[in-house]
């Protein structure tokens, strides 16, 4: 029987959130002197906290929007090239309020991503960019921006406010372009409308239980990333909850800073990729635990990359004694093409992990294992909220039955309609249709192809991997994250989250596996590489061509920090020295 996970959303306007452009003024009228956003600056000692009330946010947003209208017309693109902070929040909201299409990006000096910045700017051709005073020259040097304005200076360099009326956008007007992180392909700009934003915020409210009187958002994620932007800026503005922001570098240096913000008041919620939870377990000291009380944390959404069962257990074991509740850990699934959020487990329930027969799973069947040997544990991402997900055979376009692995296709009011510029890639992703003779009562389309593989088991969604990352050896599917986990466990010196496994085609031997990893210490005699090679080969039954240890900065990653396996593979095959 074909299984489709569906949860129709009500009218988003009736479920609580208000439109993005109306948010600042709405909450200023209701709670003007209350704090809207706070930024903790850890580049100074002691850390400096600066805030904006809802009154100040509405005033600053409206003022900057009128200034932007002096130099740009509605519908033109405005690149937001500012670091995490209050200037980013105001710049992003002002661009949207002015009727421009915001393009959230990292600054031009972001190490290792200069080429990506240039490629994105050339793709979206912004008429305007907002940068720090120190970053203006670098943005201008790209030659891809019409005009650059500096925020965070004296303000004297900004144009005078326009007298033009700021018109409320239609729901189908474009709010911003969200450029994908490019873990398996060249980044593309997802066209996110105001209706998409409102719908996804309504879905998150339903899933997490957000209320402006009882909850507070906390994030260290970069605000140019879909999860950081929605959880840290858009959801607070649409719902009236306050938000605490922190720079990603501050979290990486001392993850206890994130937990300090979470423990600061009851009702906090946050979102982070799986590696962040492991980072906390490894780096938060016993002395840090003495001041923490995490009993008031409502939800920690774990998503953006595969959620590992061991991570959930380690985090609960480490932080349970200071009040963290297992049911607050919310494994989830989402992607930029769906604004950000798709599915999660029900509130108030602990994460669900199922051990599947690994051999059957490689053959495309999800069958619970009868013993631990040969089992692969997967964490459930629950069910979609306010949208539909169906598991599909990507070749025949026929829905797969419960327990069969296939590509995840999504449909809902939060799902975007295209990539910027359209083209074949956009049509392939956003205009998928189910085979007429197999769809039953499902709509033919359009469906959005996620490129992710998953399965429905006992009414819940389990994500198994990326379609384009799958390594096929002797007709069996191997998911790279499984091979990477084995490599990490085989050698304690291999750094967690800094491993890439991919397949290469040897014309004599067929498909073989290559493992690139970052190791804390040099492998002087090659014994560590041999240990990892034996572990991966024996546990997964795959031929391993090479295990190579590389410095951290030479392992290609996306702008959001995820391992870019496709880029690793390309560099390895080019053998140009980038990974030697």
C-alpha positions, 0 to 999 in steps of 0.5 A, spaced: 500 500 500 502 506 498 504 511 504 503 518 504 505 522 510 500 528 510 498 534 514 494 539 511 495 546 514 489 551 516 489 558 513 496 560 516 493 567 517 488 564 522 494 560 526 497 566 529 503 568 525 503 575 522 506 577 515 513 578 515 513 585 513 507 587 518 511 583 524 515 589 527 509 594 527 504 589 529 508 587 535 511 594 536 503 596 537 502 591 542 509 590 546 513 596 544 518 597 549 519 589 550 526 586 547 525 583 540 532 582 539 539 581 543 546 580 540 551 577 544 558 580 542 564 575 544 569 578 540 570 583 546 571 582 554 567 581 557 562 580 552 557 586 550 550 585 549 546 589 545 538 589 544 533 592 540 525 593 542 520 592 538 519 599 537 526 600 535 526 595 530 519 598 527 522 605 527 529 602 524 526 598 519 521 603 516 527 608 516 532 604 512 526 601 508 525 608 505 532 610 504 533 603 500 527 605 496 531 612 494 536 607 490 533 601 488 526 599 485 521 594 488 523 587 485 530 588 485 535 584 489 539 586 495 544 582 498 545 582 505 552 581 506 553 583 514 555 578 519 550 576 525 548 581 529 542 587 529 544 590 523 543 584 519 536 583 522 534 590 520 538 590 513 534 584 512 527 586 514 528 593 511 530 590 504 523 586 504 519 592 507 522 596 501 519 591 496 526 588 494 528 581 494 533 580 499 539 575 498 542 573 505 549 572 504 555 571 508 561 577 508 566 577 502 571 576 507 568 569 509 574 564 508 574 559 503 568 561 500 570 567 495 568 564 489 561 562 491 560 569 493 562 571 486 558 566 483 552 567 487 552 575 486 553 573 478 547 569 479 542 574 482 545 580 479 543 585 485 542 592 484 544 593 491 548 590 497 548 592 504 555 591 508 559 593 514 563 599 513 570 595 513 567 590 507 564 595 502 571 595 498 571 588 498 564 587 495 565 593 490 571 589 488 567 583 486 564 588 480 557 584 481 553 589 485 550 595 482 551 599 489 554 598 496 551 601 502 554 601 509 551 599 515 553 600 522 557 606 521 555 613 522 549 613 517 551 619 514 553 615 508 546 613 507 541 616 502 536 620 504 529 617 505 524 616 499 517 619 500 515 613 496 509 609 500 511 602 502 506 598 500 504 591 503 506 585 498 502 580 495 502 573 498 506 571 492 511 576 491 518 574 492 521 575 499 528 573 498 532 568 495 535 562 499 541 560 496 542 552 497 549 550 501 551 546 495 553 539 499 552 535 492 551 541 487 552 548 485 548 553 489 542 555 487 537 561 489 530 558 492 525 563 490 521 564 497 515 568 497 511 571 503 506 566 503 512 561 503 514 564 509 508 565 513 506 558 512 512 555 514 512 559 520 505 557 522 507 550 521 513 551 526 508 554 531 504 548 530 510 543 531 514 546 536 508 550 540 511 557 539 508 563 543 510 570 544 508 570 551 512 564 553 517 562 548 524 565 546 528 563 540 536 562 541 541 561 535 548 561 533 547 559 526 549 564 521 543 568 519 544 567 511 543 559 512 536 557 512 535 554 519 538 560 522 534 565 518 528 562 519 529 560 527 533 566 528 529 572 525 523 570 521 519 566 526 520 571 531 518 577 527 512 573 524 510 571 531 512 576 536 517 572 540 524 575 542 530 572 540 537 571 542 543 571 537 550 569 537 556 569 532 557 562 530 565 563 531 563 564 539 559 557 539 565 553 536 570 556 540 566 555 547 559 551 546 557 553 553 555 560 551 549 557 547 547 553 553 548 559 557 543 563 553 538 557 553 538 556 560 537 564 561 530 563 561 524 558 561 521 556 554 527 557 550 528 553 543 533 553 538 535 549 532 542 546 530 545 541 526 547 534 529 555 536 530 553 541 534 550 537 540 556 532 539 561 539 540 557 540 546 558 533 549 566 534 547 567 541 549 562 543 555 566 542 561 564 540 568 565 547 571 560 549 566 555 544 568 555 547 575 551 554 573 546 550 567 539 549 568 536 546 562 530 544 565 526 550 561 528 548 554 522 547 550 525 544 544 532 543 541 531 542 533 536 537 530 536 537 523 540 540 517 544 533 517 543 526 518 541 525 526 545 520 529 542 515 535 549 516 539 549 523 539 542 523 542 544 518 547 551 522 549 547 529 549 542 526 554 547 523 558 551 529 559 546 534 560 540 530 563 543 531 570 542 539 569 535 538 567 535 537 559 529 532 558 530 527 552 523 529 549 526 536 548 530 533 543 527 534 536 530 530 530 527 534 524 527 534 517 527 540 512 531 543 506 531 550 503 526 548 498 521 548 503 523 554 506 526 550 511 522 546 515 518 539 513 517 534 519 519 532 526 516 528 532 510 529 536 511 534 542 512 531 549 515 524 546 522 522 546 526 521 540 524 514 536 530 510 534 529 503 530 535 498 528 533 496 521 537 490 518 543 493 514 543 488 508 535 489 507 536 497 507 541 497 502 537 493 498 531 498 499 527 495 504 526 497 511 525 491 516 527 491 523 533 487 525 532 481 529 539 482 532 544 487 533 549 484 528 548 487 521 543 492 524 543 500 522 540 504 527 536 510 524 532 516 528 525 518 526 524 525 523 516 524 525 511 526 520 510 532 516 506 538 519 502 542 514 504 539 508 505 532 504 511 527 503 511 521 499 516 516 498 517 515 490 521 511 485 525 517 482 525 513 475 518 510 474 515 516 478 511 511 482 509 512 489 513 506 494 509 502 499 510 503 506 517 500 508 520 501 501 526 506 500 525 512 495 526 519 494 522 524 498 517 528 494 514 534 498 508 538 497 505 544 501 504 552 502 511 552 504 514 549 498 517 554 493 516 554 486 522 555 483 530 557 483 532 564 481 532 564 473 528 557 472 531 553 467 531 545 467 534 544 474 528 548 477 523 544 473 526 538 475 526 540 482 519 543 483 515 541 477 515 533 478 509 529 477 507 522 479 505 517 474 498 517 472 497 510 473 500 509 480 498 515 484 491 513 486 488 519 490 494 523 490 495 530 486 499 529 480 503 535 481 507 539 482 511 535 487 518 538 489 524 533 489 528 533 495 534 529 492 533 525 499 532 518 500 527 516 505 522 511 508 516 510 512 516 505 517 510 505 522 507 511 520 514 515 521 519 518 516 526 516 516 531 519 512 536 514 509 541 519 505 542 523 499 540 520 492 546 523 489 551 521 495 549 514 495 555 509 493 553 503 489 557 497 489 555 490 486 548 493 486 547 494 493 546 501 496 551 504 501 550 510 505 556 515 506 554 517 513 554 510 515 561 509 512 563 515 515 561 513 522 565 507 522 571 511 520 570 515 526 569 509 531 575 505 528 580 511 530 579 515 536 583 520 533 579 521 527 575 528 528 567 527 529 564 530 523 570 531 519 570 525 514 567 524 507 566 518 504 564 517 496 565 512 491 570 512 485 569 508 478 575 504 477 575 501 470 578 495 472 575 494 479 569 497 479 566 502 484 571 503 490 570 507 496 575 513 498 575 516 505 578 523 507 578 524 514 581 529 519 585 526 524 588 530 530 595 527 530 599 525 524 599 518 522 606 517 521 607 510 519 600 509 516 597 504 521 591 509 522 589 509 515 590 501 515 585 500 521 580 505 518 580 501 511 580 495 514 574 497 519 570 500 513 571 494 508 569 489 513 563 492 516 560 494 510 563 489 505 566 494 500 572 495 497 576 501 499 581 504 494 584 509 499 584 512 506 587 519 506 588 524 512 587 531 510 588 538 514 581 541 516 581 547 512 583 542 506 576 538 507 571 541 502 565 544 506 559 548 504 557 555 507 553 552 512 559 547 515 556 541 512 561 536 508 561 537 501 562 530 498 561 532 491 566 537 492 571 532 495 570 527 490 571 532 484 578 534 488 580 527 489 579 525 481 582 532 479 588 530 483 590 537 483 593 537 490 588 540 494 587 534 498 594 532 498 
